[in-house]
């Protein structure tokens, strides 16, 4: 790319920045973060409520139905977490950083990349879970009626996986632009439609027969399909920041790679979280269906924590990505500290409350005494370390914005090893569910602790924050500003604009920060070129 092209598409071209992106970069930080977090929190709370309402209704069908669908929820939550938070996070990061650099045309094409990825990964999801689902649920302890309920629900919901992926990635496209108002309208409007529909589908009414557990799946797929149509109309109707072309552009490898690189690292966090819960459910399943139902009701709160942490961390990631794209690294670092602190405090408050009064939560789903006792043991053991989960997940979202996720990913993988290995050993010795839950608590604490170095050492937040020299050089060249000397990389606080048609001096153009003042760099090169060489 030429210097002129960089100047007109990079962060140094203010005209290329829309009002929404400029507000993300220049608005008062606490207020801007709150304006993003409030609607995102409402979206997350609504989605949590939909899951709880569905679980509440299915629980009325009996313990087998509750246990069976509770085993599908970790898998469904995994698909949702990867499509919304992981690959979706890659889409958010790509759009936020592209808009931060002022590259509008590239940003306009990214919704088509999201659609292509959604269709491809949705079809893969359907194929994998239709084949592997039965083996997965049996390994998790499903038997008899609970296995039949799990398969009935799973086969239907994952047949429509493409719709789930499309809905979540299109939401990610909007979030990447900083628009979190339309997602509120789509999600909350869909909830108002779905909540009265679910009991009708599950239990029936009058001459309308109930569908049982598959009624919940039918309702959710309807919700995702209608929401996807609304999002497509908005985006391709050019009613927002992005104006995607009516026909798909020629797709290139680089944007797909960037989305999947961030999304792939993020998927390790989401996958390890959900696989840990699923395998833990298998360990608890050795102690009976009632124990499994109790753990499922308690672990549902951890799934809720994922959504609540994302309600805070997601907007922080948008601000961080946009700021990093515009090289506003100090602002990005402040956002990370604020988001991590709020997420930790929120998660720890919930954990301590449920540890003190577990029956308030558990009695919503079951009255079985064994289930209540098992769920209470889980919440009293794991609840006090929920704050560490908030830290780890918020820094995972921050890492999506900086594209530097090594520490949160490491923490998530170590957490999975501790929880799974510990649970396996405890199950082998026959010490009961309490030991399994203790291993889960130790793993969750490790997740938060091992994620903190990314914030403390400022990994990905500029030259003073662990950014390798090569990365600084690439970012500097990418923006069209700065130069590299023999002693290192020189930094500029702003990237001066190149006036088209200006003469070149050697390999350097004359750059101007305003309209007429030549940059010190070009002037220095000119003086050096004209200065007579001294004779020995």
N, C-alpha and C positions, 0 to 999 in steps of 0.2 A: 504494500500500500504506500502511495506517495505521501510526502509530508503535507501537501495541500489537502489530500483526501482525509488524512488523519485530523487535520485542523478543523475540517468542516464536519466530521462525524464524531470527534472525540469530545472530552469534557470541556475543552476550551472553546466550544462553539455554543454560547449561551442560547442562541436562537433555536437550537435543536432540542432544548430541554422544555418539556411541557410543564404546565403549571403544577400538576400533581407531583412530578418528579422533583421540581424545584422546591416544593414544600417539604418533601422528604429530606432534602439536603440542607435546607436553610431554616426550617421551622424550629421553634423552641422545642428542645429535646423531650422533656417530660410530657409536655402537652401533645406533641406529635405521636409519641409512643402510646400515650393513653388513648388518643383518637383512633389508632390502629387496633390496640388491644381490646377496647371495649366491644366493637362489633365482632371481632374475631372470637372473643370469649362467649358472646351470645350465640355465635354459630356452633362453637364447641359444646356449650351447655345444651343447646337444642339437640345436637346429634347424640350426646350422652343420654338425654331424656328419652329420645326415641328408642335407643337400645334398652333402657331400663323399663319403659312401658311394654315393649315387646317381651322382654324376659318375665315381667310381672304377669302378663296375660298367659304366656306359655306355661308358667309355673302352676296355673290353675288347672292345667291338664293332667297334673300328677308328677310324682318324683321322677319317673322314667323320662318324661318329656323334658323336665327341667335339666336332668343330668345329661341327656342326649344333646340338647341344643347348647348346653354349657360347654360341651366338648367341641362344638362347631365354632363357638364364639372366638376362641383363640386364633383359629385359622381365618375366620372372616375378619377379625380385627387385624391380623397380619396383612391380609390383602388390602384392607383399608389404610393401614399405617404406611405400607409401601407405596400405594398409589397416591395417597394424599400427602403424607409427610416426607417420604423418601424420594421417589421419582418425582412426585409433585414438588418437593423441596428443590430438586434439581431444576425444574421448570421455573419456579419462583426465583431462584438464584440467578439463572441465566437471563431472565427478563429484567430483573432489578439491576444487575450489573451492566447489561446492554443499554438500558435507558439511562443509567448513571453516566455512561460514557457518551451519551447523546446520539447513539446509533439507531435512529428511528426505523430505517428500512429493515435492518436486521431484526429488530424487535417485532416488526409487523409480520415477519415470516414465522416467528416462533410458535404461534398457535397451531399452525399446520404440523409442525414437528410434534407438538403435544398430541394431536389427533392420531398421527401415525404410530407413535409409541403406545398410546392407549389401545388401539386396535390390536397391535402385535402382542403386547403383554397380556391383554385381556384374553385372547385366544389361547395363549400358552397356559394361563391360569386355569381356564376351563378344562383343557386337555389333562393337565397334571392332576387336578383335584378329582375329576371324574374317575381317573384310574387309581390314584393313590389314596383317595379319601377313605374308603373302607378299611384299608390296612392301618391308616393313621388312627382312626377312631378305636379300632380294636386294641392297638398298642396303648392307647390312652386309658383303656379299661372299660370301654363300652361293651355291654353284653345284653342280649335279649331285647327287651322293650326299649332300653336306652339307645342301643345300637340302631334299631329300626328308626327311632325318632331322629337320630343324628344323620343317617343316610337320607331320609326323606327331605329334611331341611337342606342339607349340604348339596345334594344333587341338583335341586332346583335353583338355589341362590347362585351357585357357581356356574350354572349354564349361562346365566346372564352377566358373567364377569366383565365382558367388554363394556357394558353400560356403566358398571361401577367405576372402571378405570376412566372412561370418558368423562363422567361427571366430576371426578376428583381432579383430573388433570386440567379440565377447563376452569374449575375453581382456582387451581394453582396459577393459571394464566392471569386471571383477574387479580389475585393477591400479589403477583409480581409487579403489577403496575401501582400498587398501593390502594386499589379499590377494594375495600372490605365491606362496603355498604350493600352492593348487589348480592354478594354471597349471603348476607343476612336475610335479604328479601327472599332469595330462592330457598334457602334452608328452612327458615321459619315459616314461610308460606307453604312449603311442602309438608312441614310438620303439622300445620293446622289441617291439612288435607288427610295426612296419614293416620294421625292419632284416632280419629273416629272410625277410620276404615279398618284398622287392625282388628278390633274385637268382632267386627262384622265378618271379616275373612276367617278368623280363627274359630269363632263359636257359631257363626251364622245368626240369622234372625228370621223368625217366621218360616216362610217357604224357602228362604235362602239357606242352603246347607253350609255348615262350617267345614273348613278345610283342615282344621287341626294345626299341627306345627308348620305345615307348608303354607298356611295362610300368612304367617309372618314373612316368609320369603317372597310371596306374591306382592305383598304390600311394599316391601323395601325396593323390589325391582321396579315397581310402578313409580315410586318416589324418585329413584335415580333417573329413569327414562324421561319423565316430565321435566325434571330439573335440567337435564342435558339439553333438551330442546330449547329451554329458555336461555341458557348460556350461549348456545350457538347463535340464536337470533340476535342477542346483544352484541357478541363479538363480531360476527360477519355483517351485522347491520351498521358497523362503524359508529357505535354509540359511546365509545370510551376512548382511552388513550391510544390503544392499538387499532390499526386498520388493516387486518389481514386481507390478502387478495382473495377474490371469489374462487379462483382456481388454485389448486396446490402448486406452489413454486417447485422448482427443481430442488430436491432435498440433498444436502451435502452431509458428509460424514462428521465434520467438525462440531456443529451444534449438537448433533445426536450424542457424540462422544462427551461433550461437556455436560450435557444433562445427565447422561447415564453414569459419568464418572462421579459426580456429586451424589446422584441418586443411588448408585451402587454402594458407595461407602455408607450412605444413610440407611440403605436396606440392611446392612449388617447389624445396625443398632435395632431397627424394627424387628428383624427376623430373630435376633438373639433374645429380645424381650418376649416375643410371643412364643418362640420355641421353648424357652425356659418355663413359661407358664403352662404350656401344653404338656411338657414332660413331667413337671411337678404334679399336674393333674393326674398323669398316669401313675405316679408313685402313690398319690393319695387314694386312687381308685382301688389299690390293693386292700383297703380297709372298708370297702363296701360302697354301694350306690349312695347311701345317705351322707357318708363322709365326703364323697365326691361332690354331691350337690351343695354341701356346706362350704367346701373350698371354692366351688364355682361362684357362689354368691359373694364370698369374701374377695376373691380375686377380681371380680367384676369391678371393684373399687379401684384396683390398680389400672385396669383398662381406662377407667374414668380419669385417673391421674395423667395418663398419656395425653388425653384430649385437653385437660386443663393446663398442663405444662405447655402444650403446643399453642394454646390460646394466648399465652404470654410470649413464648419463645418464637412462634411463627412471625408475628409483627416485628420482633427484635431482629430476626433474620432478614426481613425485607429491608429494614433501615440499614442494617450492617452491609448487606449486599449492594444497595444503592450507594452508600457512603464509600465503600471500598472501590466500587467502579469509578467513582469521581475522585478517588484518592483522598477522601476526608477520613483519614485513619483514626485520628483522635476521637472524632465523633462516633465512629464505629465501636471503639473500645469502651466508651462511656455507655453506649447502648447495651453492650454485652454485660457489663457489671450490673446495670439496673435490672435487666431482664433476668439474670441469674438470681439475684437477691430476691426479687418478687416471686419467682417460681419456687425457690426453696422455702420461703416463708409460707406460701399458700399450701404447698404439698405437706409440709410438716404440721401445719394447723389441722388439716384434714386427718392426717395419720394419728395425731395425739387424741383427737376427738373420738375417732372410731375405736381406738385402743381402749379408751376409758368407757365408752358406751357402745359396744359392738352390736348388742341386740337391737338397737334402734335401726341399724342398717339391715341386719340379717333377717329380722322378722318381717320385713317387707316381702321377702321371697319365699320363705318356708317357715313352718311351725314344727318340723320334725326335730325332736330333741337331739339326735346324733348330729344332724346337719348344723343345728345352732351351736352345739359345743365345738365342732370342728372349725366352723367359720370364726367363732370367737377366739379360739386358739391362734388361728392364722392372723387375725387383725391385731391381737395383743402382742404378737411376736414381731410382725413385719411393720405394723403401723408407725411405731416410733422412728423408723429410719426412712419414712417416705420423703423427708426433706432432701436426703441424698439423691433420691430419684429425680426430684425437681432440679437439683443442680446439674446432674448429668444430662438430663433431657434438654434443659435450656442451653447448655453449651453445645449440645448436638445441633440445635437449631442455629446457634451463632456460627458454628463451623460450616454450615451450609452457605451462610452469607460470605464467609471468607474463603471458601473452598479448601479449608484446612481442617480435616476432621479426624486426624490420627489419634488424638488423645481420647475423645469421647468414644470412638470405635473400639479402641483398646480396652477402655473401661467396661463397655458393654459386653465384649467377648469374655473378659476375665470374670465378670459377673455371672455369665452363663456357665462357665466352667465350675465356679465355686458352688452355685446353686444345684447344678445337675449332678456333679460328682458327690457333693455332700448328701444330696437326697438319695442317691443310689446306695451310698454306704449305710446311711441310716435305715433305709428300707431293708437292706441285706441283714442288718442286725436285729430288725424287728422292734425298733424302739418307738414306733407310732408316729403319727403325723407331726407332733411337736418338733421332733428333730429335723424333719423335712423343712418345716417353716423356719427354723433357726438358720439352716443353710441358705434359704432364700433371703433372709434378712442380711446375712453377711455378704452375699453377693450384691444386693442392692446398695449397701453402704460402699462397697468397693467401686461400683459404677460412678458414684458421685466424686469419690476421692481421686480416682485416676483421671477424671475429666478436668479437674481444676488446673493442672499445669498449663493447659491451653490458654487460660485466662491470665493466670499469674505471670507467665512468660510472654504474654502478648503475641501468641503464635498467629500470624496472618494479618496483623494490624499495622503493617508498615515497617520501615527500615529499622526502627528501634524495637520491633516486636517479633523477632524470630523469623523474619522474612529473608530467605537466602538472597545473596547478592545477585545471582542469576535472575531470580524472580523480580527483584527491583529493577534490574536492567530491562527486562522484558516489558514490565509495566510502563517504564519511562519511555521506551521506544514505541510502545503501543499507543501512548497518548500523543506522540509527536513532539514532546518537550524534553529538555534536558540534554546532557551529553555525557560521555564517558571519558574521563581523563586517565592518565597512566596511574594515578594514585587511587582511583576508585570511581564510583558513580556519583556525579554531582546531582544534587536535587534542586528542583525549582518548585516554589509554592504554587505556581499556576503555570499552565502550559500556554505560551503566547501563540497568538493566531498568526498564520502565514497569509500575507496578502497575495492573492493570485497574480502571477505575472511579475513578481519582484525578481530582481536579478539574483543569481546564485553566486556565492563567493566560495570558490573551491567546491566543497561538498555541502556547504551550509547555505540555507536560504536566510534572507533577512526577515526576522520575525518581529511582530509588533504586539504589545499587550493591549494597546488601544487602537488608534487609527494611524498614527504617524511616527511614533517613537521606535527607533530600531532597538533590538534587544542587545544587552551587554555582551552576549555571547558572539553575535555576528560582528558587532563593532570591534570586539577584541580580536577576532580573526582577521578583520580588515586591517587593523593597525599592525598586527604581526606580519601580515603579508607585505605591507608597504614599507615597513621599517628596514633600513639598509643593514646588511649583515656587517658586523665588525670584523676587521682583519686581524689575524693573529700578530 
